[in-house]
Amino acid sequence: LFIWGWSVLVYLWRSYGINYLWILDMDPKHELGIHGSASLAATMTSFWLISLLLYTATVKTGYSLLDLPLYVWPLTLFLVMFLACIAPSGAFYFKSRKWFFQPLTIIFQ
């Protein structure tokens, strides 16, 4: 939901001509823009919906795929989202996520 909200905010800021890149001190070369952030939000939403569908189907039918316990589907969703955040440099817009890692390294030092 946060990424969808960010996409809407970027759209509004661009349509009204607000220089949000300068205000938020972001690098204009590696900024995702409206389409990149909406694409990332759609990918994350599809992961969430698949996980919800599998969990709901397991609860309603009582049939578990590969005899896995119920907590596997939310755990899988968490792991996919976590791995998307720390993905290697070629995946999921690493240069745009660099601002996320810099404060985290300061916090955890």
Backbone hydrogen bonds, N-H to C=O, Kabsch-Sander energy under -0.5 kcal/mol:
donor,donor_aa,acceptor,acceptor_aa,energy
5,G,1,L,-2.5
6,W,2,F,-2.4
7,S,3,I,-2.1
8,V,4,W,-2.0
9,L,5,G,-2.4
10,V,6,W,-2.6
11,Y,7,S,-2.1
12,L,8,V,-2.5
13,W,9,L,-3.0
14,R,10,V,-2.5
15,S,11,Y,-2.4
16,Y,12,L,-1.9
17,G,14,R,-0.8
18,I,13,W,-2.7
20,Y,18,I,-1.9
23,I,19,N,-1.8
24,L,20,Y,-2.6
25,D,22,W,-0.6
26,M,21,L,-2.8
30,H,27,D,-0.9
31,E,28,P,-0.6
36,G,32,L,-0.8
37,S,33,G,-1.7
38,A,34,I,-2.2
39,S,35,H,-2.1
40,L,36,G,-2.1
41,A,37,S,-2.3
42,A,38,A,-2.3
43,T,39,S,-2.0
44,M,40,L,-2.3
45,T,41,A,-2.4
46,S,42,A,-2.1
47,F,43,T,-1.9
48,W,44,M,-2.1
49,L,45,T,-2.6
50,I,46,S,-2.3
51,S,47,F,-2.1
52,L,48,W,-2.5
53,L,49,L,-2.6
54,L,50,I,-2.4
55,Y,51,S,-2.3
56,T,52,L,-2.8
57,A,53,L,-2.5
58,T,54,L,-1.9
59,V,55,Y,-2.3
60,K,56,T,-2.8
61,T,57,A,-2.2
62,G,58,T,-1.5
64,S,62,G,-0.6
65,L,63,Y,-0.5
67,D,64,S,-1.9
68,L,65,L,-0.9
72,V,69,P,-1.4
73,W,70,L,-1.0
75,L,71,Y,-1.7
76,T,72,V,-2.6
77,L,73,W,-2.1
78,F,74,P,-2.4
79,L,75,L,-2.5
80,V,76,T,-2.5
81,M,77,L,-2.4
82,F,78,F,-2.6
83,L,79,L,-2.8
84,A,80,V,-1.8
85,C,81,M,-1.3
86,I,82,F,-1.6
91,A,88,P,-1.9
96,S,93,Y,-0.7
97,R,93,Y,-1.4
98,K,94,F,-0.6
99,W,96,S,-0.5
100,F,97,R,-1.3
101,F,97,R,-1.2
102,Q,98,K,-1.8
104,L,100,F,-1.0
105,T,101,F,-2.2
106,I,102,Q,-1.4
107,I,103,P,-2.5
108,F,104,L,-2.4
109,Q,106,I,-0.7
